[in-house]
Every structure is written in C-alpha cells, then in structure tokens.
Amino acid sequence: MIRKIYIRLPVSQKIIIPFLTVFVMVLITGIMIIGFWFTQNLETNIKEDMKAAVPWIKREFGEQIELLLLENRKLSNLEVLQLGVQNWNDKTLIQQIILLKEELDLDWLQIVNEKSQIIVDWREEEFKNIKVNQENLIKKSLRGLSFTDLLNSQDESKSLIVAVSPIQFQNHVLGVITLGQLVTPELLEQFKEGIKAHLVAFNNKSQIIASTLPEVTQIAWNPPKVNQPSENIRIQNQSYLAETIVLGEVNQNPLKITLLYPKTSLEEGKKLLWTELIELLITGVVIVTITGILIARAITYPLQSFIHVTEQLSARNLTERVPINSHDEIGKLGMAFNTMAQQLAEYESLRQEQLDQLSQTLSELKQTQSHLIQAEKMSSLGQLVAGVAHEINNPVSFIYGNIEYIKQYTQDLLRLIEIYQAYYPNPPQEIITIFEEIDLEFIYKDLPKLVNSIQTGADRIRKIVLSLRNFSRLDEAEIKSVNIHEGIENSLIILNHRLNSQIEIIKNYSHLPEIECYASSLNQVFMAILTNAIDAIEEAKTQKNMNPTILICTEMQDNDHIRIRIKDNGKGIPLMIKDRIFDPFFTTKDIGKGTGLSLAIAYQIIQHHQGEIQVNSSENEGTEFIITLPIKYHPSHAISPLDLPKLTS
C-alpha cells in the first residue's frame, strides 16, 4: 500500500520524504538522548546540592550550639550573676536577665541554686505553659560539667536546644544556668541560609516541630527514613527531593531534620529544556524541509520546464524552449531537446506552408468551380429569360396595343343595342328569347369589367417582361450609372409570387444618386438576400405567431457611399454559424432546397464593387444585412460582367 502511494507521488516529494524522514528520525533520536542526558544531569546536580546541604546544615547547627554554650559559659562566670545566686538576689538576677534578653535571642533562661531550687525561670510567651524535664541536666551540671543537648517538652510538641553550665565561685558550684532556644521556623531559616532546600524538624514520633515550608504542616505525610537515599515526594502538587538527617552528638538527644529540595527548578528546567529541544526539532525540520524543497526544486524545476515545453509543443506552440541554466547533464539534455524542438518547428512551418498552399488552391478551385457552374447556369438562364421575355413581349404588345380598340368597339356595340331597344321596344319573340338566354342585362354590366381586367392583366404581363429584361441586363456589358431602387423593385416584382400579400414590405427609401455598377450582378445580390429573408420568415411562421415583415432602407453613408439595409423578422441565425454564412457550399436548408452558394457569391460581388456586406443577427430575433457601395466605381483592373460570379436563389 505504501509502495503504491509512493509510486504516485511527484518526483519532488519522492526526494524530500526519504531525506526528511531519515533526518527527523536522527534528529529525534539525538534530541531524546540529549534531553535525557540533560535531565539526568539536572537531577544529579540537585542530588549533589542535597549532599552539599547536609554538612552545611550540620555545621550551622553545631555553630549555633557552640555559640549558645559559649554565651552560657560567659554568663556563668559573671561576678554579678555569681553574687546574685549566692545571695539569692532575684532582683539583681532579673535585671541582668533583661540585659541578656536584649543581647541574646533566647526563649528560655533558668537559674537554680546548688539545691536545685529555681531562683529565676524566664520564658518567652509561647514557652510559658510548656513543661520540660530538666532534672537530669541540672544534676549533671551540678557536678561541674558544661554541655548542650536537645530537650523535648513533655507533650513533645516543642523542642529546645539547651546549653547548661555550672555557676562556680572559688571552685565551688553555686548553681546552674540553663539557656534554651526553641526549634522554630526562624531558627531553621538560619540553618538553611545559603541553600535552596526547605527544612522540616521532627520529634521522635515523627511529628513536625517546625518547618520552613508552611504547607507541610497542613497535610499528613511520612518523611524518609534516616540514612536512606533521597526520595521524590509530592506535597500539594509540588515535587521535592527529600532526605532525612540527624543533628546532634552521639551522647545527645537527636533532632531529625528533613531536607526538602524543591524540584520546581528541575521541572521548569526540564520543561524549558524539552521546549527548546522541541523548538530545535521543529526548526531543524523546517530547515531540512526548506533545504529539501530547494534541492528537490533544483532537481525538478528543469523537469517541470521539460513538461511545460512538451505540453506547449503538443499544443502546437512551437516557439517554447527549455531554459538552460546549467552545463550539467540536465543542461545538455535541455540543449538537445531545444535542438529537436527547433527542427520540429521548422518541419511544422514547412508543413503549414504546404497546407496553406493546398488550402488556398482548394479554395480557388472551389470558387472557380462555383463560378463556372453559376456562370453557366446564369448564362443559360439569362438567354432563356431574354428569349422568353422577347417571345412573350410580341404577343403581349399585340394584345396590349389592341385592347383599346376592343374596348372602344365593345362600348360602340353596347350603345348600338341600347339605341335599337329604344326605337324597337317590342322586338319579335325570337329576339326576346335570345336576350333572355344570353342575359343581356348581365353582359351590359360585366363586359366593361371584363375588358378592364384584360387590360390590367396585359399591363401586368408587360411589366413582368420588362422586369425580366431589366434583371438579366444581358444588353449591358459595361459599368453604367443606375438607380439602385429600380433593381430592388425589379427583384420584388419577380418574387411577388412568394410574397402573396402575406409578407409586408416596408420601404424607407432616401433620395440617392445613381451609382456606377454592374446592375445585373447587384440585382442578383438583392434577389439572394430577399429570397433568404422570405425563407427565414416562412420557417419562423411555423414556430411562432408573428406579423411577417421585410424592412428595406436606403440612405447616404457619406458623400461617397450609399447604404442599403434589408431586415426581416424571421428565425435569425444562430451565433455558432453566423461567421460561416458567406462560406461557399455552406447551407442550413434541407437537401435539394439550397446550394450554399447564393450568399457566398453575393459576398464576392459586393467585394468586386469595392463595397462591404455585414450581417447582424441573433437566433429568433431576425436578421439584418447591411450593404455599403461606393457611388463611383474605381476598378483596380478591368473586369467584365462575365468575370463576376452569377447566382440564383
């Protein structure tokens, strides 16, 4: 599965991922080793600090005891004190005690005589109601010994460091002076001055006597045993390294002290260490990733250039080349690729030239073919139309010329019958019978109408013949100045059978000068456009209710050109084929209904006249053809009407 995924990865990722994986594994391993090594060193340093703190505290404790004993001995040798004990002068002793209290930090001072009778027993307020058993100490001191010891209260809630010295005069023991100092947090603070550990003092029952850490008095916990290795304990969510030691000489009551070395600094150090190591890991990963990306990019960038150029070449963009940024193997490959691309571009250029020549030749052949076909058709059709027009013209001229005589003769005969009836109102029965058979009254009314209809029909035939002759223009072999409106009207007359009063023709003619042109060719253009307009309207009538209309407008574009607009409201031309309507043989009509040549040849005729033809259309919105023609024709070379393409509808 992993192999399949790896195979699908891009080359850049195939380069980066193994490189990054190995580096990250090595970096993580190194960071773990360094982290554990530094952590172990931090713990070792704390343990070393603990070891160094033990003799420090013992030394501080010993110095405190020695100081207390030294002060005690000084007091016992005072003459004032000796006289006060000898004379039992407690006032003198109290005055002296007040002075001593100001100089020494004492919690208890007791003076007894040689009979163990208490002369002075001064205590601090917190020690007044506490009972201690010091008889053994007094007895020992009355034998002339000075010493120190740890004295517990009877309820063992308090402990005192005491110094006992005999009061002697001339080698005679007068009494004993006892100085006591309670084991308090303040005293423990003096012991731990210079070290970071907290001190907790315990009695023999492992009850807390004093502590520099107030939190330990609020919970129940068991201190480590004496002479045991340091232990990790937790007090109110704080970690400490704990070790219990015993203070005091062998022959003294012991004072158990537990050192609590806070591991907050260790934990903070660990946290800081691991944070920095993780940051180092992230930084290393980022640096390695960026380095890997840069390396991969340096390797894959030329490949991407190859891919891009290959895609461009496949898309026929043969001008693209691979950039050459080095002279290594990839650079040499790029130069070889560019050489191949250049050869391909030259071959494609040569092939395109050949294709263009073939396409141009084919287009010329098609145009020539269409010209020949249409020229032949129009030549035959023109001859036929001219012949038919000529043959029809003679009898039509005879009919049209004699219709007036027939009309006059008919009126004369009718008038004669009326006069005859006026003079012979009662003709014979045979004449009356004939009158009834022929319906003489109807003939009176209908015969003038019939003669008028014949005259109208003959006039209509004469105009059609004239339009056919004007349309074919076979008698015009050169450019002439013509009225463009006559050509449009002739085309409308010929197409009248398709209009059938169902398509409304709106004419908006402006006053135009005569233009120089080949009239028959332009008549064919008008015929083609009007025929297509009629076809489009007839197709649209089957799809929607509409008022079929063809609008024909003529106007001056400028002083040298006229403009003709022919617009219908038929089905319109779809956008996708709008640019192809002037292509030869392109048609949207059914097979047999169109050749696809009429608009193509119309376009060529307008071009030969140095004009323009444009089309504006959208589907279901109708079509408008705009023809622009010059008033004066300036041919670049002489042409004849036979050179112009001919078309039919």
Secondary structure, DSSP 8 states (H G I E B T S, - for coil): -HHHHHHHS-HHHHHHHHHHHHHHHHHHHHHHHHHHHHHHHHHHHHHHHHHHHHHHHHHHHHHHHHHHHHHHHHHHT-HHHHHHHHHT-HHHHHHHHHHHHHHS--SEEEEEETT--EEEEEE-GGGTT--B--HHHHHHHHTT--EEEEEEBTTSS-EEEEEEEEEEETTEEEEEEEEEEE--HHHHHHHTTTSS-EEEEE-TTS-EEEES-GGGGGS------BT---EEEEETTEEEEEEEEEES-TTS--EEEEEEEE-HHHHHHHHHHHHHHHHHHHHHHHHHHHHHHHHHHHHHHHHHHHHHHHHHHHTT-TT-------SSHHHHHHHHHHHHHHHHHHHHHHHHHHHHHHHHHHHHHHHHHHHHHHHHHHHHHHHHHHHHHHHHHHHHHHHHHHHHHHHHHHHHHHHHHHHHHHH-SS--HHHHHHHHHHTHHHHHHHHHHHHHHHHHHHHHHHHHHHHHHHHH-TT--S-EEE-HHHHHHHHHHHTHHHHTTTSEEEEE------EEE-HHHHHHHHHHHHHHHHHHHHHHHTTS----EEEEEEEEEETTEEEEEEEE-SS---GGGGGGTTSTT---S-TTS--S-HHHHHHHHHHHTT-EEEEEE-TTS-EEEEEEEESS---SS---GGGS-----
